[in-house]
Structures are given as structure tokens and as C-alpha cells.
Amino acid sequence: MTTYTDAQVPPGSKVAMAPAAPNAPLRGRRSPLASVGLHVTLVVASVIAVFPVLWVLLTSLKPPAYATSTDFFKDTTFVNYTNLLNDTPFLTWFGNSLLVAGLTTVVGVFVAATTGYAVSRFRFPGKRGLMWTLLITQMFPVAVLIVPIYNIMSSMGLLNQPVGLVITYLTIAVPFCAWMMKGFFDTIPREIDESGQVDGLTPFGTFWRLILPLAKPGIAVTAFYSFVTAWGEVAYASAFMVGDENLTLAGGLQKFVNQYGAQWGPMAAASVLIAIPAALVFLFAQRHLVTGVSAGAVKG
């Protein structure tokens, strides 16, 4: 049977077209070699990411005599956790950190959200200077700021006080979060604000009742950043807080390491317990990010 190309087919004639090559690769489909390489790369990357966490977890379950050995499953025990909770002020440190991180998160989210909304929606004297100030404060490292902030807190009598540590962490979290919330509020149509004014709402009422429910994804990220900033910070917590009853977890963990040695078992157990609240906050933020990804969508 004679076959023709598309250009050679006479109009109205019935001819057999040449079949496609059986081994022609489909568009968008990877070759077997590329698929194997991709999966191997993902497996290696996953192992590299999980290995340190798994090492700390397994170390926390080993007896103190085998803390630095690679024999992870020999004489598995929870003695490190019991010693940590019963023989150290870990629960006091945990409560102090939870108080400081919680206050930083609540106050930081409120200040960042209101600041971001004001800058996004209103024009006022000093607006440009405020935005530049929020941006410039992110350029200074902790080593430069710790001495002047220490002097300010000392003059105000806020050293060794949770409130002083909260204020310090707010200077870190609020500028970045305000910029982030400003960018998120810019994506919410201004017609929503106008509808609130038509209904007789005040500017704060519009912000509280109409805009904030649409800003859940941004608020979730802001809350997570503020919490992690206060939960894992070390430099300010070590410099501003002294005494076992006032230390946070960042300062308390340093008690396990001294010039004579290190208690790796209790430190590993403390690291595992410290990671739990951060993981829970992340799961909470992730849930709101997934469910609220289309919260600001408005049909035209």
C-alpha cells in the first residue's frame, strides 16, 4: 500500500498515513535514566536533611556511657529525659521561653499587621521615612546592636526581665513582618475597604472585620517567624538573662557544656523537646497557608 505525507494527500482521497515511530519519546515524559537520577538525588537530599535530626533523636535514647558512640540501638533508655526533667530546671526554662515567645508572637503579629495595613492603605507624613527605618534596621547584625540595647534595657530596669527580652525580640521581628504584611495587604483589593466604609465601619473596624480574615496566610507566616525568632534566639537571651529561674532554653542549654566536658545525652533530649513546640507552630501555620491560599480572591 502506498503511503503519503500530509502535503501529498489529494483532497477527498482515502490513503493510509505513515504510522508514528514506535520509540518516539512523548512530550513531557522523562527518560528512564533521567527519572532514576532525579529519584536518587531526592533520596540523597532527604537523607542529608533528616540525618542530623535522627542522630540527635537516637543520641537522646542512648545511655550516657555511649553518648558519643555510633552504636545507636544498644541499651535504649529514657534516662536522659528523666534526668533532664527531674534533676535540672528544664521545665522552668521551658516555661520562660514559652512566655517570651508567646508574648513576642501575639504583640509582634498585632503591631506588624496594623503597621503594614496603615502603610498599605493610608498616606501620612513620614510614611516614606518609616518604611526606610523598617528596612534599615534589618541591616545591623546582633553583634552591633547587643551593646546599645543592653544599655537601654539597663537604664530602664528591664534586664533579667521577660518584658525586656520581649521588647528586644520585637525589634527583630516587627520590621521584617511589617514589610511582609504590607506586601500582602497590597494584594487585597481596596474595594473591600470602600465597602466597609459604605456599611459605616471605622477604619479599624474595616481592618479588624474585613481585612484580617482575608489576611490569614500572611498572619500565619508572620506568627511563625515571630515565634521562631524568640524561641531559638541565643545571643540576647544569654546576655540579658541570668539565674536559673530566669533563663530561657537558649541560656539553659549552655549549662550542659563547660570547660570540663559536655553532657551530650541530656542536651540531645532537651533538643528533641525544644523542637516540639516549633514543629507544632509550623504545622499550624502550614494548615492556614494551605486552606487560606485563595482567601483574598475576589471575583470581578
Buried (B, 14 or more C-beta within 10 A) or exposed (E): EEEEEEEEEEEEEEEEEEEEEEEEEEEEEEEEEEEEEEEEEEEEEEEEEEEEEEEBBBBBBBBBEBBEEEEBEEEEBEBBBEBBBEEBBBEBBBEBBBBBBBBBBBBBBEBBBBBBBBBBBEEEEEEEEBBEEBEEBEEEEEEEBBEEBBEBBEEEEBBBBBEBBBBBBBEBBBBBBBBBBBEBBEEBEEEBBEEBEEEEBEBEEBBBEBBBEBBBBBBBBBBBBBBBBBBBBBBBBBBBBEEEEBBBBBBBBEBBEEEEEEBBBBBBBBBBBBBEBBEEBBEBBEEBBEEBEEBBEEEE
